[in-house]
Amino acid sequence: MSQLRPVFYVSDGTGITAETIGHSVLTQFTETQFDTTRISFVDTLERAADTVARIREAGVRHGVRPIVINSCVDAEVSAALVESGALMLDVFAPFIEPLERELGQIRQRHVGRAHGMVDFERYHRRIDAINFTLTHDDGQSLDYSEADLVLVAVSRAGKTPTCLYLALHYGVSAANYPLTEEDLEQDRLPPRLRPYRDKLFGLTIDPARLQQIRQERRPNSRYAQLETCRREVSAAETMFRAERIPTLSTTHTSIEEIASKVLTSLGLQREMF
């Protein structure tokens, strides 16, 4: 008997919704290991039949009943998936009936609304935010007048991935500024950042973790030495405290958590795409 439990995220769209919700739920069960598969665009009975075959095969191979987290809106497709014999968890079922009663209307079964390109204006705002973030990455452009926020940190503390996540998922025009050795010699913000202090958020990191990251990028360099990392992180944290810049450690924090805390701290209310 395998210790792995096969899990399938099945959707008639991208599958992002099913996988996001499913992952959040499965992380609560730490004593079980899950072998997850996302199957997207199951929007016909033929595709459903193929999916049923895959689910059944996984159940035989693992010797345990598979779990299906389903976000298909077509009732016939969902009914066909039941033939797999898996534990079926419908993402929308707990919400639809109460909402229909409350709103006094029956839901319209539209496929792909959650992640499709339905609102072109919102979509293009997101693309513009991504382009802005790319052109304002790592101090490439220092005009932050159009920025929603500016992440400030020493090199390799997590600025770029956080900015890209904010742009992609929230449409935030996020820039980032890398603190140089010259900047860190001062206790105050670099002059070029002072006009934008209300947009600033500082990231810090454990020096030992920073050393590991830098060692992968530039092995055995002064840049990657533990003493260098300690000195830079200490100087950056001193600056953030002196200037009262909100700060968060990225050492044990996921990008999703960092992004949420940055938005909350700076009072930015954005809908997730």
C-alpha positions as CSV (number, residue, x, y, z in Angstrom):
1,M,0.0,0.0,0.0
2,S,1.5,3.3,-1.1
3,Q,1.7,6.2,1.4
4,L,0.9,8.7,-1.3
5,R,-2.7,9.7,-1.8
6,P,-3.4,10.8,-5.4
7,V,-5.2,14.1,-5.7
8,F,-6.5,15.5,-9.0
9,Y,-7.5,19.2,-9.5
10,V,-10.0,19.0,-12.3
11,S,-11.4,22.0,-14.1
12,D,-13.2,23.1,-17.3
13,G,-10.9,26.2,-17.2
14,T,-7.3,26.7,-16.1
15,G,-7.6,24.8,-12.9
16,I,-6.0,27.6,-10.9
17,T,-9.0,28.0,-8.6
18,A,-9.3,24.3,-7.8
19,E,-5.6,24.0,-7.2
20,T,-5.4,27.1,-5.0
21,I,-8.3,26.1,-2.8
22,G,-7.3,22.4,-2.8
23,H,-3.7,23.1,-1.8
24,S,-4.8,25.4,1.0
25,V,-7.0,22.6,2.4
26,L,-4.5,19.7,1.9
27,T,-1.8,21.6,3.8
28,Q,-3.9,21.1,6.9
29,F,-3.3,17.3,6.7
30,T,0.4,17.0,7.5
31,E,0.4,13.3,8.2
32,T,-0.5,12.4,4.6
33,Q,1.6,12.8,1.5
34,F,-0.2,13.9,-1.6
35,D,0.6,13.2,-5.3
36,T,-1.1,16.0,-7.0
37,T,-2.1,16.4,-10.7
38,R,-3.9,19.3,-12.4
39,I,-6.1,18.5,-15.4
40,S,-7.3,21.6,-17.1
41,F,-10.0,22.3,-19.7
42,V,-12.2,19.2,-19.0
43,D,-15.1,20.8,-20.9
44,T,-16.6,17.8,-22.8
45,L,-17.8,14.4,-21.9
46,E,-14.9,13.0,-24.0
47,R,-12.4,14.9,-21.9
48,A,-14.2,13.7,-18.8
49,A,-13.9,10.1,-19.9
50,D,-10.2,10.5,-20.4
51,T,-9.9,12.1,-17.0
52,V,-11.9,9.3,-15.4
53,A,-9.5,6.7,-16.9
54,R,-6.4,8.6,-15.5
55,I,-8.0,8.9,-12.0
56,R,-8.9,5.2,-12.0
57,E,-5.3,4.2,-13.1
58,A,-3.8,6.3,-10.3
59,G,-6.1,4.6,-7.8
60,V,-4.9,1.2,-8.9
61,R,-1.3,2.2,-9.0
62,H,-1.3,3.8,-5.5
63,G,-3.7,1.2,-4.0
64,V,-5.8,3.9,-2.5
65,R,-8.9,5.9,-3.4
66,P,-8.0,9.1,-5.2
67,I,-9.3,12.5,-4.3
68,V,-10.8,14.8,-6.9
69,I,-11.1,18.6,-6.3
70,N,-13.5,19.7,-9.0
71,S,-14.3,23.2,-10.3
72,C,-16.2,22.1,-13.4
73,V,-19.5,24.1,-13.8
74,D,-21.1,21.7,-16.3
75,A,-23.4,19.3,-14.4
76,E,-23.0,16.5,-17.0
77,V,-19.2,16.7,-16.9
78,S,-19.2,16.6,-13.1
79,A,-21.6,13.7,-13.1
80,A,-19.3,11.8,-15.5
81,L,-16.3,12.4,-13.2
82,V,-18.1,10.6,-10.3
83,E,-17.7,7.4,-12.3
84,S,-14.0,7.5,-11.4
85,G,-14.9,6.2,-7.9
86,A,-12.8,9.0,-6.3
87,L,-13.8,11.1,-3.4
88,M,-15.4,14.1,-5.2
89,L,-15.0,17.5,-3.6
90,D,-16.9,20.2,-5.6
91,V,-15.2,23.6,-5.0
92,F,-18.4,25.6,-5.7
93,A,-21.1,23.4,-4.2
94,P,-21.0,24.8,-0.6
95,F,-21.6,28.4,-2.0
96,I,-24.0,28.1,-4.9
97,E,-27.2,27.2,-3.2
98,P,-26.9,29.7,-0.3
99,L,-26.1,32.4,-2.8
100,E,-29.0,31.5,-5.1
101,R,-31.3,31.8,-2.1
102,E,-29.9,35.1,-0.9
103,L,-29.7,36.7,-4.4
104,G,-33.0,35.3,-5.6
105,Q,-31.5,34.1,-8.9
106,I,-30.0,31.0,-10.4
107,R,-26.3,31.0,-11.3
108,Q,-25.3,31.1,-14.9
109,R,-22.9,28.4,-15.8
110,H,-20.1,30.3,-17.5
111,V,-16.8,28.5,-18.0
112,G,-13.5,30.3,-17.4
113,R,-14.8,33.5,-15.8
114,A,-12.4,33.4,-12.9
115,H,-9.2,33.5,-14.9
116,G,-10.3,34.2,-18.4
117,M,-9.7,37.6,-20.1
118,V,-13.2,38.8,-19.5
119,D,-12.4,42.4,-18.4
120,F,-10.0,43.8,-20.9
121,E,-9.4,47.0,-18.9
122,R,-8.3,45.1,-15.8
123,Y,-6.2,42.7,-17.9
124,H,-4.3,45.6,-19.5
125,R,-3.8,47.2,-16.1
126,R,-2.1,44.1,-15.0
127,I,0.1,43.9,-18.1
128,D,1.1,47.6,-17.5
129,A,1.9,46.8,-13.9
130,I,4.2,43.9,-15.0
131,N,5.9,46.1,-17.6
132,F,6.4,48.8,-14.9
133,T,7.9,46.3,-12.5
134,L,10.3,44.9,-15.1
135,T,11.6,48.4,-16.0
136,H,12.0,49.4,-12.4
137,D,13.7,46.3,-11.2
138,D,16.9,46.5,-9.1
139,G,17.3,50.2,-9.5
140,Q,17.1,50.2,-13.3
141,S,14.9,53.3,-13.3
142,L,14.8,55.6,-10.2
143,D,11.7,57.6,-11.1
144,Y,9.2,56.2,-8.7
145,S,6.5,58.8,-9.2
146,E,4.1,56.3,-10.8
147,A,5.0,53.4,-8.4
148,D,2.4,52.1,-6.0
149,L,5.2,50.9,-3.7
150,V,9.0,50.5,-3.6
151,L,10.6,47.5,-1.9
152,V,14.0,48.4,-0.4
153,A,16.6,45.8,0.7
154,V,20.1,44.5,0.3
155,S,20.9,42.3,-2.7
156,R,19.1,38.9,-2.8
157,A,16.7,39.5,0.0
158,G,13.6,38.8,-2.1
159,K,12.8,42.1,-3.8
160,T,12.4,41.0,-7.4
161,P,10.2,37.9,-6.9
162,T,7.9,39.8,-4.5
163,C,7.5,42.7,-7.0
164,L,6.7,40.4,-9.8
165,Y,4.1,38.5,-7.7
166,L,2.5,41.8,-6.7
167,A,2.3,42.9,-10.4
168,L,1.1,39.6,-11.7
169,H,-1.5,38.8,-9.1
170,Y,-2.6,42.2,-7.9
171,G,-1.8,44.6,-10.8
172,V,0.5,46.6,-8.4
173,S,3.2,48.8,-10.0
174,A,5.9,47.7,-7.7
175,A,9.5,48.9,-8.0
176,N,12.5,47.9,-6.0
177,Y,15.7,49.5,-4.9
178,P,18.9,47.6,-3.9
179,L,20.9,49.2,-1.1
180,T,24.5,49.6,-2.1
181,E,27.6,49.7,0.1
182,E,27.6,53.5,-0.3
183,D,23.9,53.7,0.8
184,L,24.6,51.4,3.8
185,E,27.4,53.7,5.1
186,Q,24.7,56.3,6.0
187,D,22.1,56.0,8.7
188,R,19.6,57.8,6.5
189,L,17.7,56.9,3.4
190,P,19.5,57.5,0.1
191,P,18.5,61.0,-1.2
192,R,16.9,59.5,-4.3
193,L,14.4,57.6,-2.1
194,R,13.4,60.4,0.3
195,P,10.7,61.9,-2.0
196,Y,8.9,58.5,-2.0
197,R,9.2,57.5,1.7
198,D,5.4,56.9,2.0
199,K,5.7,54.2,-0.7
200,L,8.7,52.4,0.9
201,F,8.7,49.0,2.5
202,G,11.9,47.3,3.8
203,L,12.8,43.7,3.5
204,T,15.3,42.0,5.7
205,I,16.7,38.5,6.0
206,D,18.7,36.3,8.3
207,P,22.4,36.8,7.3
208,A,23.1,33.0,7.3
209,R,20.2,32.5,4.8
210,L,21.4,35.4,2.7
211,Q,24.9,33.9,2.7
212,Q,23.5,30.6,1.3
213,I,21.6,32.4,-1.5
214,R,24.6,34.6,-2.5
215,Q,26.9,31.6,-2.4
216,E,24.8,29.9,-5.1
217,R,25.0,33.1,-7.2
218,R,28.7,34.0,-6.7
219,P,30.5,31.2,-4.9
220,N,33.4,32.1,-2.6
221,S,33.2,35.8,-3.3
222,R,33.4,38.6,-0.8
223,Y,29.8,39.3,-1.7
224,A,28.8,35.9,-0.4
225,Q,30.9,36.0,2.8
226,L,28.9,35.6,6.0
227,E,30.5,38.7,7.5
228,T,29.5,40.8,4.5
229,C,25.9,39.6,4.8
230,R,25.9,40.3,8.6
231,R,27.2,43.8,8.1
232,E,24.8,44.7,5.2
233,V,21.7,43.3,7.0
234,S,22.6,45.1,10.2
235,A,23.1,48.4,8.4
236,A,19.9,48.1,6.5
237,E,17.9,47.3,9.6
238,T,19.4,50.2,11.4
239,M,18.4,52.5,8.6
240,F,14.9,51.1,8.5
241,R,14.5,51.7,12.2
242,A,15.9,55.2,12.1
243,E,13.6,56.2,9.2
244,R,10.6,54.3,10.6
245,I,10.2,52.3,7.4
246,P,7.9,49.2,7.8
247,T,10.0,46.1,7.6
248,L,9.5,42.3,7.2
249,S,11.9,39.4,7.3
250,T,11.7,37.2,4.3
251,T,13.7,34.3,5.9
252,H,10.7,32.0,6.7
253,T,8.0,33.9,4.8
254,S,6.5,32.9,1.5
255,I,6.1,35.3,-1.4
256,E,2.3,35.2,-0.9
257,E,2.6,36.2,2.7
258,I,5.1,38.9,2.0
259,A,2.9,40.4,-0.7
260,S,-0.2,40.4,1.6
261,K,1.7,42.0,4.5
262,V,3.2,44.7,2.2
263,L,-0.2,45.6,0.8
264,T,-1.8,45.7,4.3
265,S,1.0,47.8,5.8
266,L,0.9,50.4,3.0
267,G,-2.9,50.5,3.0
268,L,-3.2,49.3,-0.7
269,Q,-6.5,47.6,-1.4
270,R,-6.2,45.5,-4.5
271,E,-8.4,42.7,-5.8
272,M,-6.5,39.5,-6.6
273,F,-6.6,38.6,-10.3
